[in-house]
């Protein structure tokens, strides 16, 4: 399938942060393997003058998702902490939009749209189609894709640039099935025509 980029497209890079990569506080198996394909997409979108957005978990110390606060996850992606930084090899352009999520203690936010200005920024730029990759397939990628679909965007899942945490076996596969069932379209970098 060939997809030609238009002026109404945007790339959304989800949570490619050190804590979600090998050696981090909440590592996604092979999480760092999304960096190289994402850099290809970033180059394609930047080269075409299209916006690049990068979401990141930006948690306060007392965030509801942490085990010590009654949540299910270890402490991760603390605001201004090393683990919250983007992977060193991720080549985000200087004009990339950084979207902080999960920055309120009482609000879990898997979707890049939840409690953020992402939808407003996309609408301001006339964006109709979003291309989503990053970490993790079964959590923040899934919820960002579903959030985009619910808001009326055409959503492409960058299947060569996602990895799952798989808390339960096959969570990632089930997440992909759900996203496609709800209307997302799965593509790889070779499908994009600039």
C-alpha positions, 0 to 999 in steps of 0.5 A: 500500500502506498501512502502519499504525504500531504499538507494535512499529515503529522507524525506522532512519536510516542514516549521514546524515553530512556525509562522505556528502553533497555536499562530504564526503570520500565523497559519495553523489550527491544524498546530501543529498536523503534529509534532507527525506523522512527528516525526514517519517519522523522526525516520524511516528515521534516523533509516534507515540512510536516509537523513532528510531535513527540509525547512523553510521560512527565510524572510527578513523584506522587503520580497515581500510576506508581506502585508506591502510590497504589498504581501498577508501575514502578516509578518512571519518567519523573519530571526533569529526571534522566529517565524522562529524557528521550533516547539519545539516538532519537533525532527529533527536529529542533521544531518538534512539538513536545507534549507532556502527559501524565503530569498531574498526580491524580490522572493516568494518561496513556493517550497523547491526547489525554489532558494535553493540547495535542488535539488543539495543536493538530487542529490549528495546523489543519491536520487530518491524518496522523502517523503514530509510532513509539512505545509501548504498542499495548499502552500509550501507542494503543491509547493514542491511536484510539484517541486519534480515531475517536477525535476523527483523525485518519490514523496510520499505525507505524508497525515497523516502529512500535514495540510492546511491553507484553505484561500478559503474553500477546498483549501487543498482538491484541492491541494491534488487532484492536487498533485495526478493528477500530479503523487504524491502517498499518503501514511501514516506512516503505509504504510512504511516498513523499 
